[in-house]
Amino acid sequence: MRTYRMPGRTLHIRAGHAHSEHHSFRKGLERAKTIIDLESEGRIQLDFFPNEQLGSERQMQEMLAAGTLDMAVSGVLTAFDPAFSLLEMPYLYRDRDHVKRVFAGPIFDTLDALASLHGVKILGVMEVGWRDITANRPVRVPSDLAGLAIRTPEDPAMIETFRALGARPVPLSFNQIYEALAAKVVDGEENPLENIYDDDLYRVQRFVMITRHIYNIAYVLISMRLWLRLPPRDRALVAHAVHEGCALQMDFASQQEREYARRLKEQGMRFIDPDTAAFRAASAGAYQSEFVKQQGPRAAWIFERINQCAGIDTVPKLRADPAAARNPESGAP
């Protein structure tokens, strides 16, 4: 049973995530756990549960909102608000430094405010990574995807990206991917190399296409009910510990990309370098999708700030009034 701050008692914070115990998320959580244990002198313990032991990402978010779970690492906040999906549009970021600048700025505060409306606070972000396509036949140009059923997350940005590329997107939760591929319900999927290896997808897929079409993050979330019950110094400690854990995880994950490529090649996967310029051009259609249009000035506000952090335009021009994006009153999510 979870306990709160009481004389002679330890506060156990339960944190869940969807990936295996070997995933880099563990590195970040272990770092946070070490800092919390040391600085609180054992008053607070961070206990983490991998492999969806506490539920799927969507289920854990619902538990956080209800106050029946303390903390989780999740990437499906679009279930709370579609604005989160705008941060996962194709070819949106130049590199990891660009990503870090974006999430160190006003966009992070805006997303945190949106999450708080659903009983959840965002403490930090971890890297899921650059997403690549896998299939049982090589894909070198977007037209090679024609007619292929490609599993995507339940995320509008990723669904629209693969529609723009000419594939048939099939949204499924992460724990359904392997069985769907094995049963040939879908022809392929897209994930960072770490996830492809960590979930044994090399057993049912032959080719990896290094498209790097979307950079994907996961949010470290805490239940607002628990957050508000913590005294200010413990809030500061938990926030600091998670921030340090996120920084370590992002650096570690970026360093491991080559290692996961090596392991996948050892397992027999063939790596294809596709026509990235063709994929970038074709995926630009996602920015003109009904999903983006429905976000209106919010989309323009977010994309403008992402461009500002890059110093160049990484986002295709929207067919919308740019003046609306410059008005925080009307444009901010």
Secondary structure, DSSP 8 states (H G I E B T S, - for coil): ----S-TT--EEEEEE-SS-TTSHHHHHHHHHHHHHHHHTTTSEEEEEE-TTTT--HHHHHHHHHHTS--EEEES-GGGT-GGGGGGG-TT--SSHHHHHHHHTSHHHHHHHHHHHTTTEEEEEEEEEEEEEEEESS---SGGGGTT-EEEE-S-HHHHHHHHHTT-EEEE--GGGHHHHHHTTSSSEEEE-HHHHHHTTGGGT--EEEEEEEEEEEEEEEEEHHHHHHS-HHHHHHHHHHHHHHHHHHHHHHHHTHHHHHHHHHHTT-EEE---HHHHHHHHGGGGGSHHHHHHTHHHHHHHHHHHHHHTS--S---SS-HHHHT-HHHH--
